[in-house]
């Protein structure tokens, strides 16, 4: 029995904008505004339908090796939060 591989994907219609030094995910048609820190915005961008949660952890851990443990915790939590806010589907 293989483990379930979760591959999150950005919901169509979202834009990423910089407003007053803050990253914001916007969905004009659904009137959704999500304030995201730099890490959450990067995770959202990596949720392209090709990367699994594990892939995203590996990519970010390679880029930020001193933060591996925190990244392993933050990626699934951030994906879950973005999914709950309507910015991600899949997985």
Protein Blocks (a to p, Z undefined) as FASTA:
>chain_A
ZZddddddddehiacddeehiacdddfknopacdddfklmmmmmmmnolacfklmmmmmm
mmmmmlmmmmmmmmmmmmmmmmmnopageZZ
